Amino acid sequence: MARIIETPNSPRRMIKMSVDDIISVVQSYQKQVPRFSKAEDVRNYLSDIVIFIPEDI
């Protein structure tokens, strides 16, 4: 499970991901993006994709 970590003095938060979280994100990426895609094409493929990671409470 991913954990959101509040960062003092910064509007951004960090997300700590487990190995399983990372594998899940990579699998989702691989399903959506054809192999050997150029960086610009990857951005276009992923611009419409939302990948959810469960948050550790």
All heavy atoms as TSV, in Angstrom:
chain	resi	resn	atom	element	x	y	z
A	1	MET	N	N	0.826	-1.187	0.000
A	1	MET	CA	C	0.000	0.000	0.000
A	1	MET	C	C	0.874	1.256	0.000
A	1	MET	O	O	1.867	1.313	0.692
A	1	MET	CB	C	-0.854	0.034	1.259
A	1	MET	CG	C	-1.929	-0.983	1.316
A	1	MET	SD	S	-3.346	-0.257	0.553
A	1	MET	CE	C	-4.624	-1.030	1.440
A	2	ALA	N	N	0.467	2.210	-0.774
A	2	ALA	CA	C	1.184	3.479	-0.828
A	2	ALA	C	C	0.864	4.306	0.414
A	2	ALA	O	O	-0.217	4.208	0.976
A	2	ALA	CB	C	0.783	4.241	-2.077
A	3	ARG	N	N	1.847	5.094	0.831
A	3	ARG	CA	C	1.645	6.001	1.966
A	3	ARG	C	C	1.929	7.416	1.519
A	3	ARG	O	O	2.951	7.678	0.894
A	3	ARG	CB	C	2.623	5.653	3.091
A	3	ARG	CG	C	2.036	4.815	4.148
A	3	ARG	CD	C	2.950	4.609	5.328
A	3	ARG	NE	N	3.857	5.726	5.553
A	3	ARG	CZ	C	4.959	5.634	6.258
A	3	ARG	NH1	N	5.309	4.503	6.796
A	3	ARG	NH2	N	5.735	6.674	6.439
A	4	ILE	N	N	1.021	8.311	1.832
A	4	ILE	CA	C	1.230	9.726	1.530
A	4	ILE	C	C	1.918	10.350	2.730
A	4	ILE	O	O	1.461	10.214	3.865
A	4	ILE	CB	C	-0.096	10.438	1.224
A	4	ILE	CG1	C	-0.694	9.846	-0.053
A	4	ILE	CG2	C	0.121	11.944	1.089
A	4	ILE	CD1	C	-2.034	10.402	-0.425
A	5	ILE	N	N	3.031	11.026	2.470
A	5	ILE	CA	C	3.826	11.633	3.534
A	5	ILE	C	C	3.755	13.143	3.379
A	5	ILE	O	O	4.128	13.691	2.336
A	5	ILE	CB	C	5.290	11.144	3.464
A	5	ILE	CG1	C	5.331	9.612	3.576
A	5	ILE	CG2	C	6.136	11.805	4.542
A	5	ILE	CD1	C	6.672	9.008	3.252
A	6	GLU	N	N	3.244	13.804	4.408
A	6	GLU	CA	C	3.181	15.265	4.394
A	6	GLU	C	C	4.594	15.826	4.499
A	6	GLU	O	O	5.422	15.320	5.249
A	6	GLU	CB	C	2.342	15.774	5.578
A	6	GLU	CG	C	0.908	15.311	5.566
A	6	GLU	CD	C	0.082	15.926	4.448
A	6	GLU	OE1	O	0.443	17.016	3.954
A	6	GLU	OE2	O	-0.927	15.311	4.075
A	7	THR	N	N	4.866	16.886	3.740
A	7	THR	CA	C	6.179	17.503	3.746
A	7	THR	C	C	6.066	18.894	4.377
A	7	THR	O	O	5.370	19.757	3.830
A	7	THR	CB	C	6.716	17.627	2.306
A	7	THR	OG1	O	6.632	16.349	1.678
A	7	THR	CG2	C	8.149	18.093	2.298
A	8	PRO	N	N	6.712	19.103	5.528
A	8	PRO	CA	C	6.642	20.424	6.158
A	8	PRO	C	C	7.224	21.511	5.242
A	8	PRO	O	O	8.174	21.264	4.505
A	8	PRO	CB	C	7.504	20.287	7.407
A	8	PRO	CG	C	7.758	18.828	7.579
A	8	PRO	CD	C	7.542	18.177	6.254
A	9	ASN	N	N	6.624	22.666	5.276
A	9	ASN	CA	C	7.094	23.830	4.518
A	9	ASN	C	C	7.052	23.609	3.001
A	9	ASN	O	O	7.820	24.218	2.276
A	9	ASN	CB	C	8.515	24.224	4.930
A	9	ASN	CG	C	8.605	24.514	6.408
A	9	ASN	OD1	O	7.677	25.055	7.003
A	9	ASN	ND2	N	9.704	24.146	7.025
A	10	SER	N	N	6.188	22.737	2.553
A	10	SER	CA	C	6.064	22.498	1.119
A	10	SER	C	C	4.620	22.138	0.788
A	10	SER	O	O	3.993	21.387	1.528
A	10	SER	CB	C	6.984	21.350	0.694
A	10	SER	OG	O	6.783	21.040	-0.663
A	11	PRO	N	N	4.105	22.655	-0.313
A	11	PRO	CA	C	2.728	22.317	-0.684
A	11	PRO	C	C	2.612	20.898	-1.263
A	11	PRO	O	O	1.530	20.361	-1.392
A	11	PRO	CB	C	2.392	23.360	-1.750
A	11	PRO	CG	C	3.705	23.754	-2.322
A	11	PRO	CD	C	4.698	23.626	-1.203
A	12	ARG	N	N	3.748	20.296	-1.585
A	12	ARG	CA	C	3.738	18.968	-2.189
A	12	ARG	C	C	3.843	17.892	-1.118
A	12	ARG	O	O	4.420	18.094	-0.062
A	12	ARG	CB	C	4.905	18.821	-3.160
A	12	ARG	CG	C	4.816	19.827	-4.291
A	12	ARG	CD	C	5.869	19.602	-5.290
A	12	ARG	NE	N	5.520	18.396	-6.038
A	12	ARG	CZ	C	6.280	17.866	-6.971
A	12	ARG	NH1	N	7.422	18.416	-7.272
A	12	ARG	NH2	N	5.899	16.776	-7.615
A	13	ARG	N	N	3.277	16.743	-1.434
A	13	ARG	CA	C	3.395	15.586	-0.549
A	13	ARG	C	C	4.173	14.506	-1.271
A	13	ARG	O	O	4.200	14.462	-2.492
A	13	ARG	CB	C	2.016	15.063	-0.164
A	13	ARG	CG	C	1.194	16.101	0.565
A	13	ARG	CD	C	-0.093	15.557	1.082
A	13	ARG	NE	N	-0.969	15.142	-0.016
A	13	ARG	CZ	C	-2.182	14.644	0.162
A	13	ARG	NH1	N	-2.667	14.505	1.367
A	13	ARG	NH2	N	-2.920	14.287	-0.866
A	14	MET	N	N	4.812	13.648	-0.505
A	14	MET	CA	C	5.543	12.528	-1.097
A	14	MET	C	C	4.684	11.281	-0.988
A	14	MET	O	O	3.877	11.150	-0.069
A	14	MET	CB	C	6.866	12.309	-0.364
A	14	MET	CG	C	7.818	13.456	-0.522
A	14	MET	SD	S	9.442	13.319	0.280
A	14	MET	CE	C	9.583	11.713	0.886
A	15	ILE	N	N	4.852	10.378	-1.924
A	15	ILE	CA	C	4.145	9.105	-1.882
A	15	ILE	C	C	5.184	8.002	-1.768
A	15	ILE	O	O	6.051	7.864	-2.635
A	15	ILE	CB	C	3.287	8.892	-3.142
A	15	ILE	CG1	C	2.244	10.002	-3.254
A	15	ILE	CG2	C	2.630	7.521	-3.111
A	15	ILE	CD1	C	1.441	9.956	-4.529
A	16	LYS	N	N	5.126	7.257	-0.678
A	16	LYS	CA	C	6.021	6.124	-0.486
A	16	LYS	C	C	5.304	4.888	-1.018
A	16	LYS	O	O	4.215	4.552	-0.572
A	16	LYS	CB	C	6.356	5.947	0.992
A	16	LYS	CG	C	7.313	4.809	1.245
A	16	LYS	CD	C	7.653	4.703	2.716
A	16	LYS	CE	C	8.621	3.558	2.919
A	16	LYS	NZ	N	8.925	3.379	4.328
A	17	MET	N	N	5.945	4.222	-1.987
A	17	MET	CA	C	5.307	3.079	-2.635
A	17	MET	C	C	6.061	1.795	-2.296
A	17	MET	O	O	7.286	1.791	-2.221
A	17	MET	CB	C	5.296	3.285	-4.145
A	17	MET	CG	C	4.440	4.453	-4.563
A	17	MET	SD	S	4.567	4.932	-6.306
A	17	MET	CE	C	4.441	3.432	-7.180
A	18	SER	N	N	5.303	0.728	-2.134
A	18	SER	CA	C	5.913	-0.580	-1.903
A	18	SER	C	C	6.332	-1.171	-3.248
A	18	SER	O	O	5.983	-0.664	-4.317
A	18	SER	CB	C	4.917	-1.507	-1.218
A	18	SER	OG	O	3.882	-1.852	-2.123
A	19	VAL	N	N	7.054	-2.261	-3.193
A	19	VAL	CA	C	7.456	-2.962	-4.412
A	19	VAL	C	C	6.213	-3.380	-5.197
A	19	VAL	O	O	6.160	-3.241	-6.424
A	19	VAL	CB	C	8.326	-4.192	-4.058
A	19	VAL	CG1	C	8.576	-5.046	-5.282
A	19	VAL	CG2	C	9.638	-3.756	-3.437
A	20	ASP	N	N	5.191	-3.877	-4.506
A	20	ASP	CA	C	3.955	-4.289	-5.176
A	20	ASP	C	C	3.267	-3.114	-5.859
A	20	ASP	O	O	2.700	-3.261	-6.948
A	20	ASP	CB	C	3.001	-4.967	-4.194
A	20	ASP	CG	C	3.507	-6.330	-3.746
A	20	ASP	OD1	O	4.279	-6.969	-4.507
A	20	ASP	OD2	O	3.139	-6.760	-2.648
A	21	ASP	N	N	3.303	-1.933	-5.229
A	21	ASP	CA	C	2.731	-0.732	-5.846
A	21	ASP	C	C	3.447	-0.406	-7.150
A	21	ASP	O	O	2.813	-0.113	-8.169
A	21	ASP	CB	C	2.850	0.483	-4.916
A	21	ASP	CG	C	2.031	0.357	-3.660
A	21	ASP	OD1	O	0.984	-0.309	-3.691
A	21	ASP	OD2	O	2.453	0.927	-2.635
A	22	ILE	N	N	4.758	-0.459	-7.119
A	22	ILE	CA	C	5.552	-0.126	-8.303
A	22	ILE	C	C	5.281	-1.125	-9.416
A	22	ILE	O	O	5.073	-0.739	-10.578
A	22	ILE	CB	C	7.051	-0.075	-7.954
A	22	ILE	CG1	C	7.306	1.099	-6.999
A	22	ILE	CG2	C	7.911	0.054	-9.211
A	22	ILE	CD1	C	8.667	1.108	-6.361
A	23	ILE	N	N	5.235	-2.402	-9.080
A	23	ILE	CA	C	4.945	-3.433	-10.081
A	23	ILE	C	C	3.562	-3.206	-10.686
A	23	ILE	O	O	3.378	-3.316	-11.900
A	23	ILE	CB	C	5.068	-4.838	-9.472
A	23	ILE	CG1	C	6.540	-5.128	-9.167
A	23	ILE	CG2	C	4.480	-5.901	-10.394
A	23	ILE	CD1	C	6.771	-6.380	-8.355
A	24	SER	N	N	2.601	-2.846	-9.856
A	24	SER	CA	C	1.247	-2.581	-10.337
A	24	SER	C	C	1.222	-1.409	-11.317
A	24	SER	O	O	0.571	-1.467	-12.362
A	24	SER	CB	C	0.325	-2.302	-9.150
A	24	SER	OG	O	-0.946	-1.945	-9.579
A	25	VAL	N	N	1.942	-0.349	-10.998
A	25	VAL	CA	C	1.998	0.820	-11.882
A	25	VAL	C	C	2.678	0.451	-13.197
A	25	VAL	O	O	2.202	0.820	-14.278
A	25	VAL	CB	C	2.731	1.993	-11.191
A	25	VAL	CG1	C	3.031	3.110	-12.172
A	25	VAL	CG2	C	1.912	2.520	-10.022
A	26	VAL	N	N	3.760	-0.297	-13.127
A	26	VAL	CA	C	4.467	-0.703	-14.345
A	26	VAL	C	C	3.577	-1.594	-15.210
A	26	VAL	O	O	3.518	-1.431	-16.435
A	26	VAL	CB	C	5.799	-1.412	-14.000
A	26	VAL	CG1	C	6.423	-2.049	-15.235
A	26	VAL	CG2	C	6.775	-0.421	-13.371
A	27	GLN	N	N	2.847	-2.510	-14.590
A	27	GLN	CA	C	1.942	-3.370	-15.348
A	27	GLN	C	C	0.850	-2.542	-16.039
A	27	GLN	O	O	0.528	-2.782	-17.202
A	27	GLN	CB	C	1.306	-4.423	-14.446
A	27	GLN	CG	C	2.254	-5.529	-14.058
A	27	GLN	CD	C	1.653	-6.503	-13.058
A	27	GLN	OE1	O	0.739	-6.161	-12.301
A	27	GLN	NE2	N	2.173	-7.712	-13.037
A	28	SER	N	N	0.299	-1.576	-15.332
A	28	SER	CA	C	-0.718	-0.699	-15.923
A	28	SER	C	C	-0.132	0.077	-17.100
A	28	SER	O	O	-0.758	0.225	-18.150
A	28	SER	CB	C	-1.260	0.277	-14.886
A	28	SER	OG	O	-1.934	-0.397	-13.870
A	29	TYR	N	N	1.075	0.572	-16.912
A	29	TYR	CA	C	1.777	1.301	-17.979
A	29	TYR	C	C	1.960	0.403	-19.201
A	29	TYR	O	O	1.676	0.802	-20.324
A	29	TYR	CB	C	3.121	1.790	-17.446
A	29	TYR	CG	C	4.069	2.307	-18.496
A	29	TYR	CD1	C	4.011	3.623	-18.924
A	29	TYR	CD2	C	5.024	1.465	-19.068
A	29	TYR	CE1	C	4.878	4.098	-19.904
A	29	TYR	CE2	C	5.892	1.929	-20.043
A	29	TYR	CZ	C	5.811	3.236	-20.446
A	29	TYR	OH	O	6.661	3.697	-21.414
A	30	GLN	N	N	2.432	-0.818	-18.972
A	30	GLN	CA	C	2.708	-1.728	-20.082
A	30	GLN	C	C	1.440	-2.118	-20.839
A	30	GLN	O	O	1.493	-2.365	-22.038
A	30	GLN	CB	C	3.431	-2.980	-19.580
A	30	GLN	CG	C	4.854	-2.694	-19.155
A	30	GLN	CD	C	5.536	-3.901	-18.543
A	30	GLN	OE1	O	4.888	-4.763	-17.952
A	30	GLN	NE2	N	6.851	-3.956	-18.668
A	31	LYS	N	N	0.319	-2.164	-20.146
A	31	LYS	CA	C	-0.947	-2.492	-20.809
A	31	LYS	C	C	-1.417	-1.347	-21.711
A	31	LYS	O	O	-2.102	-1.579	-22.706
A	31	LYS	CB	C	-2.036	-2.789	-19.774
A	31	LYS	CG	C	-1.856	-4.106	-19.065
A	31	LYS	CD	C	-2.941	-4.291	-18.031
A	31	LYS	CE	C	-2.681	-5.533	-17.193
A	31	LYS	NZ	N	-3.622	-5.645	-16.069
A	32	GLN	N	N	-1.083	-0.124	-21.344
A	32	GLN	CA	C	-1.599	1.043	-22.052
A	32	GLN	C	C	-0.683	1.541	-23.169
A	32	GLN	O	O	-1.160	2.137	-24.131
A	32	GLN	CB	C	-1.838	2.193	-21.072
A	32	GLN	CG	C	-2.855	1.891	-20.010
A	32	GLN	CD	C	-4.234	1.608	-20.588
A	32	GLN	OE1	O	-4.633	2.200	-21.579
A	32	GLN	NE2	N	-4.954	0.685	-19.985
A	33	VAL	N	N	0.623	1.332	-23.031
A	33	VAL	CA	C	1.582	1.931	-23.963
A	33	VAL	C	C	2.234	0.843	-24.808
A	33	VAL	O	O	2.844	-0.075	-24.274
A	33	VAL	CB	C	2.667	2.711	-23.179
A	33	VAL	CG1	C	3.686	3.313	-24.125
A	33	VAL	CG2	C	2.027	3.807	-22.339
A	34	PRO	N	N	2.098	0.937	-26.136
A	34	PRO	CA	C	2.749	-0.038	-27.003
A	34	PRO	C	C	4.277	0.016	-26.848
A	34	PRO	O	O	4.847	1.075	-26.576
A	34	PRO	CB	C	2.349	0.398	-28.409
A	34	PRO	CG	C	1.163	1.272	-28.228
A	34	PRO	CD	C	1.301	1.899	-26.881
A	35	ARG	N	N	4.904	-1.128	-27.047
A	35	ARG	CA	C	6.372	-1.184	-26.948
A	35	ARG	C	C	7.008	-0.300	-28.005
A	35	ARG	O	O	6.457	-0.080	-29.076
A	35	ARG	CB	C	6.853	-2.615	-27.142
A	35	ARG	CG	C	6.487	-3.503	-25.975
A	35	ARG	CD	C	7.084	-4.852	-26.142
A	35	ARG	NE	N	8.496	-4.758	-25.766
A	35	ARG	CZ	C	9.321	-5.777	-25.737
A	35	ARG	NH1	N	8.911	-6.959	-26.082
A	35	ARG	NH2	N	10.575	-5.616	-25.380
A	36	PHE	N	N	8.179	0.187	-27.680
A	36	PHE	CA	C	9.003	0.995	-28.589
A	36	PHE	C	C	8.319	2.302	-28.982
A	36	PHE	O	O	8.511	2.805	-30.089
A	36	PHE	CB	C	9.401	0.194	-29.839
A	36	PHE	CG	C	10.020	-1.136	-29.512
A	36	PHE	CD1	C	9.368	-2.311	-29.841
A	36	PHE	CD2	C	11.232	-1.206	-28.847
A	36	PHE	CE1	C	9.925	-3.547	-29.535
A	36	PHE	CE2	C	11.800	-2.439	-28.532
A	36	PHE	CZ	C	11.147	-3.609	-28.880
A	37	SER	N	N	7.508	2.854	-28.084
A	37	SER	CA	C	6.867	4.141	-28.346
A	37	SER	C	C	7.843	5.274	-28.056
A	37	SER	O	O	8.689	5.178	-27.169
A	37	SER	CB	C	5.631	4.305	-27.460
A	37	SER	OG	O	4.668	3.338	-27.764
A	38	LYS	N	N	7.694	6.340	-28.795
A	38	LYS	CA	C	8.502	7.526	-28.545
A	38	LYS	C	C	7.946	8.254	-27.327
A	38	LYS	O	O	6.773	8.112	-26.984
A	38	LYS	CB	C	8.468	8.448	-29.757
A	38	LYS	CG	C	9.102	7.836	-30.977
A	38	LYS	CD	C	9.028	8.796	-32.148
A	38	LYS	CE	C	9.637	8.154	-33.371
A	38	LYS	NZ	N	9.548	9.026	-34.536
A	39	ALA	N	N	8.783	9.063	-26.693
A	39	ALA	CA	C	8.391	9.765	-25.469
A	39	ALA	C	C	7.130	10.601	-25.669
A	39	ALA	O	O	6.238	10.616	-24.819
A	39	ALA	CB	C	9.534	10.643	-24.966
A	40	GLU	N	N	7.039	11.295	-26.782
A	40	GLU	CA	C	5.858	12.125	-27.047
A	40	GLU	C	C	4.597	11.260	-27.157
A	40	GLU	O	O	3.539	11.620	-26.649
A	40	GLU	CB	C	6.058	12.919	-28.331
A	40	GLU	CG	C	4.924	13.873	-28.638
A	40	GLU	CD	C	5.196	14.690	-29.886
A	40	GLU	OE1	O	6.368	15.003	-30.160
A	40	GLU	OE2	O	4.223	15.015	-30.579
A	41	ASP	N	N	4.721	10.102	-27.810
A	41	ASP	CA	C	3.582	9.193	-27.924
A	41	ASP	C	C	3.177	8.636	-26.561
A	41	ASP	O	O	1.989	8.498	-26.269
A	41	ASP	CB	C	3.913	8.038	-28.881
A	41	ASP	CG	C	4.124	8.512	-30.306
A	41	ASP	OD1	O	3.562	9.564	-30.674
A	41	ASP	OD2	O	4.863	7.825	-31.037
A	42	VAL	N	N	4.173	8.344	-25.727
A	42	VAL	CA	C	3.884	7.838	-24.374
A	42	VAL	C	C	3.080	8.873	-23.609
A	42	VAL	O	O	2.098	8.555	-22.946
A	42	VAL	CB	C	5.187	7.473	-23.627
A	42	VAL	CG1	C	4.908	7.184	-22.158
A	42	VAL	CG2	C	5.868	6.290	-24.284
A	43	ARG	N	N	3.490	10.132	-23.686
A	43	ARG	CA	C	2.745	11.200	-22.996
A	43	ARG	C	C	1.300	11.258	-23.488
A	43	ARG	O	O	0.373	11.448	-22.711
A	43	ARG	CB	C	3.429	12.541	-23.206
A	43	ARG	CG	C	4.648	12.726	-22.361
A	43	ARG	CD	C	5.186	14.145	-22.457
A	43	ARG	NE	N	6.367	14.278	-21.640
A	43	ARG	CZ	C	7.588	13.990	-22.046
A	43	ARG	NH1	N	7.797	13.578	-23.279
A	43	ARG	NH2	N	8.622	14.125	-21.235
A	44	ASN	N	N	1.107	11.102	-24.787
A	44	ASN	CA	C	-0.248	11.130	-25.336
A	44	ASN	C	C	-1.074	9.949	-24.850
A	44	ASN	O	O	-2.244	10.098	-24.504
A	44	ASN	CB	C	-0.209	11.145	-26.865
A	44	ASN	CG	C	0.301	12.465	-27.415
A	44	ASN	OD1	O	0.191	13.497	-26.767
A	44	ASN	ND2	N	0.878	12.428	-28.592
A	45	TYR	N	N	-0.484	8.759	-24.830
A	45	TYR	CA	C	-1.198	7.579	-24.334
A	45	TYR	C	C	-1.598	7.761	-22.875
A	45	TYR	O	O	-2.709	7.441	-22.471
A	45	TYR	CB	C	-0.340	6.315	-24.439
A	45	TYR	CG	C	-0.147	5.795	-25.839
A	45	TYR	CD1	C	1.128	5.645	-26.363
A	45	TYR	CD2	C	-1.226	5.424	-26.637
A	45	TYR	CE1	C	1.321	5.162	-27.650
A	45	TYR	CE2	C	-1.040	4.947	-27.922
A	45	TYR	CZ	C	0.237	4.816	-28.417
A	45	TYR	OH	O	0.427	4.338	-29.685
A	46	LEU	N	N	-0.670	8.269	-22.066
A	46	LEU	CA	C	-0.911	8.354	-20.624
A	46	LEU	C	C	-1.720	9.576	-20.207
A	46	LEU	O	O	-2.221	9.621	-19.083
A	46	LEU	CB	C	0.428	8.336	-19.872
A	46	LEU	CG	C	1.241	7.041	-20.012
A	46	LEU	CD1	C	2.559	7.171	-19.275
A	46	LEU	CD2	C	0.449	5.846	-19.510
A	47	SER	N	N	-1.875	10.546	-21.091
A	47	SER	CA	C	-2.593	11.764	-20.706
A	47	SER	C	C	-4.062	11.479	-20.370
A	47	SER	O	O	-4.668	12.214	-19.590
A	47	SER	CB	C	-2.496	12.813	-21.805
A	47	SER	OG	O	-3.165	12.365	-22.969
A	48	ASP	N	N	-4.615	10.423	-20.929
A	48	ASP	CA	C	-6.012	10.079	-20.673
A	48	ASP	C	C	-6.173	8.943	-19.667
A	48	ASP	O	O	-7.285	8.492	-19.414
A	48	ASP	CB	C	-6.706	9.673	-21.979
A	48	ASP	CG	C	-6.723	10.816	-22.976
A	48	ASP	OD1	O	-6.787	11.982	-22.542
A	48	ASP	OD2	O	-6.660	10.535	-24.179
A	49	ILE	N	N	-5.071	8.466	-19.106
A	49	ILE	CA	C	-5.094	7.317	-18.209
A	49	ILE	C	C	-4.943	7.789	-16.762
A	49	ILE	O	O	-4.132	8.658	-16.454
A	49	ILE	CB	C	-3.932	6.349	-18.541
A	49	ILE	CG1	C	-3.984	5.902	-19.993
A	49	ILE	CG2	C	-3.930	5.151	-17.593
A	49	ILE	CD1	C	-5.220	5.141	-20.383
A	50	VAL	N	N	-5.725	7.200	-15.877
A	50	VAL	CA	C	-5.586	7.462	-14.443
A	50	VAL	C	C	-5.206	6.142	-13.782
A	50	VAL	O	O	-5.875	5.136	-13.969
A	50	VAL	CB	C	-6.906	7.989	-13.831
A	50	VAL	CG1	C	-6.754	8.181	-12.338
A	50	VAL	CG2	C	-7.328	9.273	-14.504
A	51	ILE	N	N	-4.109	6.155	-13.050
A	51	ILE	CA	C	-3.663	4.967	-12.327
A	51	ILE	C	C	-3.844	5.243	-10.837
A	51	ILE	O	O	-3.307	6.212	-10.317
A	51	ILE	CB	C	-2.192	4.638	-12.643
A	51	ILE	CG1	C	-2.026	4.340	-14.130
A	51	ILE	CG2	C	-1.704	3.453	-11.795
A	51	ILE	CD1	C	-0.590	4.151	-14.573
A	52	PHE	N	N	-4.631	4.400	-10.192
A	52	PHE	CA	C	-4.897	4.571	-8.769
A	52	PHE	C	C	-3.999	3.652	-7.946
A	52	PHE	O	O	-3.805	2.489	-8.314
A	52	PHE	CB	C	-6.364	4.251	-8.454
A	52	PHE	CG	C	-7.315	5.261	-9.021
A	52	PHE	CD1	C	-7.951	5.043	-10.224
A	52	PHE	CD2	C	-7.568	6.439	-8.345
A	52	PHE	CE1	C	-8.827	5.968	-10.759
A	52	PHE	CE2	C	-8.435	7.390	-8.863
A	52	PHE	CZ	C	-9.067	7.136	-10.068
A	53	ILE	N	N	-3.480	4.176	-6.848
A	53	ILE	CA	C	-2.688	3.393	-5.913
A	53	ILE	C	C	-3.393	3.490	-4.563
A	53	ILE	O	O	-3.664	4.594	-4.085
A	53	ILE	CB	C	-1.267	3.961	-5.776
A	53	ILE	CG1	C	-0.591	4.031	-7.144
A	53	ILE	CG2	C	-0.432	3.126	-4.807
A	53	ILE	CD1	C	0.692	4.812	-7.136
A	54	PRO	N	N	-3.713	2.356	-3.921
A	54	PRO	CA	C	-4.377	2.432	-2.625
A	54	PRO	C	C	-3.483	3.119	-1.590
A	54	PRO	O	O	-2.276	2.927	-1.590
A	54	PRO	CB	C	-4.627	0.982	-2.244
A	54	PRO	CG	C	-4.101	0.138	-3.332
A	54	PRO	CD	C	-3.462	1.008	-4.358
A	55	GLU	N	N	-4.094	3.921	-0.745
A	55	GLU	CA	C	-3.363	4.631	0.303
A	55	GLU	C	C	-3.409	3.833	1.600
A	55	GLU	O	O	-4.439	3.317	1.998
A	55	GLU	CB	C	-3.978	6.004	0.536
A	55	GLU	CG	C	-3.279	6.790	1.611
A	55	GLU	CD	C	-3.944	8.123	1.877
A	55	GLU	OE1	O	-4.887	8.485	1.147
A	55	GLU	OE2	O	-3.530	8.795	2.824
A	56	ASP	N	N	-2.256	3.744	2.258
A	56	ASP	CA	C	-2.175	3.098	3.570
A	56	ASP	C	C	-2.733	4.065	4.605
A	56	ASP	O	O	-2.378	5.226	4.625
A	56	ASP	CB	C	-0.720	2.763	3.878
A	56	ASP	CG	C	-0.567	1.884	5.095
A	56	ASP	OD1	O	-1.562	1.264	5.503
A	56	ASP	OD2	O	0.544	1.819	5.624
A	57	ILE	N	N	-3.630	3.583	5.446
A	57	ILE	CA	C	-4.247	4.460	6.446
A	57	ILE	C	C	-3.668	4.177	7.807
A	57	ILE	O	O	-3.445	3.084	8.187
A	57	ILE	CB	C	-5.771	4.253	6.466
A	57	ILE	CG1	C	-6.323	4.627	5.103
A	57	ILE	CG2	C	-6.400	5.076	7.569
A	57	ILE	CD1	C	-7.804	4.398	4.948
